[in-house]
Amino acid sequence: MRPLDKEKTPATICPEQMFLPAFHDMLKPQWLATLTELKEAGGLAVSELSRRLGTSYMTVKQHCEDLTKLGYLKRSRVPRTEIGRPEIFYSLSEKADALFPAIPAEFTLGMLDQIQKMFGENSPDRLLFQYFQDQGEGWKARLAKGSTLLYRAQLFAKIRSQEGCFTRCLHDAEGGRIVLREFHNPLGSILAKYPRAVAMEQRAAEHALGGKLVREVSGEAGGIPAHVDFILAAPP
């Protein structure tokens, strides 16, 4: 499975779209690229990171050291697969979470708690249900020009990224498999506290795309998935 070729994608997603606008001018392009790769991979050895970025080992290591000094990366060592000294390994720190868009969790969760106290146990779920129902209709309208399931998936990945998610559309041309891989969701803390909203968001996406989604989670930290795959199947 591979990311879709640029010429086949309705709109190209730039790394800058994944970060809050306030950080675009503060972070060097090389730093943005480094943070993007580490966000997607969950952490990488310097040798692999330099290969992915097409940059020399020492240049990438320096970028990572700069970001580590600023508090955005964590540095560790991992054993080599072959004989030799352990490799230097970098991953995102908790401070790096602030670089990515998120709904103000404390305020929003506090509001939902107050709604629950005022209107009953299920009131937050009812409110979230209405929100995602409206969201699904909005997505469907924006995807209306997509004549194929693949094209709609490509466009949906673009839309989700504009909304603050970190989404890639992957397509296996031979098997026809389409996967929407999500590395970040601004609603993450809300979905963690109100798990029924996970299915609500998924149904909204299915409604918009016109296909069934199978959700697979890869790793979790603090209740937040490392990434989520939405495997897309055409309706029977």
Beta strands, then each sheet from edge to edge (+ up, - down):
strand 1: 2-3
strand 2: 44-45
strand 3: 73-78
strand 4: 87-92
strand 5: 167-172
strand 6: 177-182
strand 7: 212-221
strand 8: 224-233
sheet 1: 1+ 5- 6+ 8- 7+
sheet 2: 2+ 4- 3+
end
